[in-house]
Amino acid sequence: MTRADFVNRGGLWVLAQILFMLIALLLPVWFGAGKWLPQDLLSLFGAAITAVGAWLTVWGLKSLGAALTPFPAPLTEATLHRLGAYRMMRHPIYASVMLASFGWALWWLSGIGVVYALALAFFFDRKAAVEEIKLREKYPDYPDYARQVKKFIPGVY
């Protein structure tokens, strides 16, 4: 892949995503008051949310299968997926990272981590918007799918 291909497929979004996710992992540990083993109810709640986020990641990855790509542009040979996690939300992997990041911040009792998780959610909302432009270009039935299935939170958003 050439540099131009990388950029055209949305490679800058991928690089930013790696950086933002790494910060979401490290920030709560560095600036939180929690421990690896949750010591109180809020930390336990955060650990549970993190586990649900991890489960949703696995479900989303399994549902997408060979069509998985970190780039906003879909693979040439990919088809529109509407089954598994994709029948519940259009971007389950992004939603899972947002959820796990929020849970991780709670687990570590990190206020700055919670704020950062909200910023990460904004980032994924914008990346999903760019991706959806490309999905609408590739799949004529994507607008119907988007009307039926919410972006991140089933039945809400």
Buried (B, 14 or more C-beta within 10 A) or exposed (E): EEEEEBEEBBBEBBEBBEEBBEBBEEBBBEBBEBEEEBEEEEBBBBBBBBBBBBEBBEBBBEBBEEBBBBBBBBEEEBEBBEEBBBBBBBBBBBBBBBBBBBBBBBBBBBEBBBEBBBEBBEBBBEBBEEBBEBBBEBBEEBEEBBEEBBBBEBEEE
